[in-house]
Amino acid sequence: MLFLVKLLLLSALISLGIKYIGPVLKIAPNDLNALLGVLIFPLFMTGVLWWRGSRKIESQG
């Protein structure tokens, strides 16, 4: 239940950020910015999971 509450709050914060902070940023609508917007989170998660995996292997060995 707590997970759902955290997820709801995070979703609301992201929505408010897009609504109120997004227009202030003035990001140009081009292909590169669209590609970065789509790929930045998966690349970040890949890096974090790779880092955690390498730390786990080092601690076992």
GIDAZI-V716189 format. One record per pair of residues at least 4 apart in sequence whose ideal C-beta (glycine too) atoms are under 7 Angstrom apart, sorted by the first residue. I is the first residue (numbers start at 1). J is the second residue. If there is no record, write none. Layout:
I_J ; I_J
//
This chain:
1_5 ; 2_6 ; 3_7 ; 4_8 ; 5_9 ; 6_10 ; 7_11 ; 8_12 ; 9_13 ; 10_14 ; 11_15 ; 12_16 ; 13_17 ; 14_18 ; 15_19 ; 16_20 ; 17_21 ; 17_22 ; 18_22 ; 21_25 ; 27_33 ; 28_33 ; 29_33 ; 31_35 ; 32_36 ; 33_37 ; 34_38 ; 35_39 ; 36_40 ; 39_43 ; 40_44 ; 41_45 ; 42_46 ; 43_47 ; 44_48 ; 45_49 ; 46_50 ; 47_51 ; 48_52 ; 49_53 ; 50_54 ; 51_55 ; 52_56 ; 53_57 ; 54_58 ; 55_59 ; 56_60 ; 57_61
//
